Amino acid sequence: MQTDPFISDTGSLRLQWETRNEATPGTGIFRVTVHSDVSGRSLVLAIDARGVGRDTAYVTEDPRSFFLSVESANLDWTLAAEEGVAATIGRDQR
């Protein structure tokens, strides 16, 4: 499946994922590839997992419009993509 395109102003993405309910142990696959929405080309294989699990993947690319392609077999999954934002914490002014 493919996600709808989305714009990243920073190019920094955090991908939080979880897989569960593996049909037969050892047969579940979950792969997420980040693509440029402009050219359609694949930019990076962000997640390549087998079986049940959860993790967070970080991707840094040039700012642009992206879409994600997801390949999965023999398991259920969830995926959230969030954009990283640069911030600075100031000193306490007490």
N, C-alpha and C positions, 0 to 999 in steps of 0.2 A: 504494500500500500504506500501511498505518498500523502504527506501532509499538504495542506494549502500553503502557498507561498507566504513568507513573512519577512519583514524588513528588520535588519539588525543595524542600528546606528553605530555600534561599537565593534561588531565582529566577534565579540566574546560571548560564547554560549555555554550555559550549564545544562546538561541533559541528565535528568534524574529518571532512573528506570527501575522497574521491578518485573520479574517473571515468576510465575507460579503455576500450579496445576499441570505439571509435566505429565503428559499422557502415559508415556513409558519411560522409566528412568534411563537417562543417557541419550535420549533422542531429541530433546528440545534444543532449538537454535533460535538466536535472537541477534539480528544485525541491524545497525542503523548507520546509514551513510548520509552525510551532509552534501547537498548539491547546490550549485549556483542556479538561482532561478533565471538569471539572464541568459546563460549559455546552456544550462541543463547538465553540464559536466559534473562528475563527482569530484568533490574536493578532499574529503577525508572519511575513512571508515572510523566512525566515532565509537561504536560499540560492537563487539564481537563476543558474544557470550553463549555458553551452553548450559542447559539445565536451569534449575531454580536459583534465583539470586536477586540481588539489588545492589545498585552502586550509583555513582555520579561520575559522568565524563565531562571534561572541559575541552572546548574547541576554541581556538583563536584563529580567525581569518580576517581578511579585509572586510570592512563594512559593505554590505550589499543586501540584496534580496536572496533568501535561501528557501529551500524546501528539504524535507527529510524523507528518505525512502526507508521503509522498514520491511525486513524479511524475517519471517518467523515460521516455526513449524512445531507442532506438538506441545504447545504451552500457551497460557494466557499471559498478557503483558500490559503494562501501563508505561507511559512515557510523558515527561513534561520538559519543555524547552523554555529556558529563561535567559534573558539577556543580562550580561554583567554590566555594571555601572561603576565607573571610577568615583571614589569618594575619599575625603580626607576628614579625619577626626581631629577636632581642635583640642587644645589643652583646656583643662578645667580652670575657669576664671574665678574661683572662690577666693 
